[in-house]
Amino acid sequence: MRTKRVEKFKRYRRKKIRNYFLFIFVLPSLVLAIGYLISSLIILPVMNG
């Protein structure tokens, strides 16, 4: 019983850490990359043309 609970909490903690990593690092960099693509493909040609 004890080992199962410990494994369950370990798994939960790992999942929580993975979610934090996703929201702190991956999501902002993805937003920056999408913003850069939009500005370079849409806004800059409109401004120059």
C-alpha positions in Angstrom: 0.0 0.0 0.0 2.7 2.5 1.0 4.8 2.0 -2.1 1.8 2.4 -4.3 0.9 5.8 -2.7 4.5 6.9 -2.9 4.7 6.0 -6.6 1.4 7.8 -7.2 2.6 11.0 -5.6 5.9 10.7 -7.5 4.0 10.4 -10.7 1.8 13.4 -9.8 4.8 15.5 -8.9 6.5 14.7 -12.2 3.4 15.6 -14.1 3.1 18.9 -12.2 6.8 19.7 -13.0 6.2 18.9 -16.6 3.2 21.2 -16.8 5.2 24.0 -15.1 8.0 23.5 -17.6 5.5 23.6 -20.5 3.9 26.9 -19.3 7.1 28.6 -18.3 9.4 27.8 -21.2 7.6 26.2 -24.2 4.5 28.4 -24.4 6.2 31.8 -24.3 8.8 30.8 -26.8 6.0 29.4 -29.1 4.1 32.7 -28.7 7.3 34.7 -29.6 8.0 32.5 -32.6 4.4 32.9 -33.9 4.5 36.6 -33.3 7.8 36.9 -35.2 6.4 34.9 -38.1 3.2 37.0 -38.3 5.2 40.2 -38.2 7.7 39.1 -40.8 5.2 37.6 -43.2 2.3 39.9 -43.0 3.0 43.3 -41.3 6.4 44.1 -42.8 5.4 43.5 -46.5 2.3 45.7 -46.0 4.4 48.5 -44.4 7.0 48.3 -47.3 4.4 48.0 -50.0 
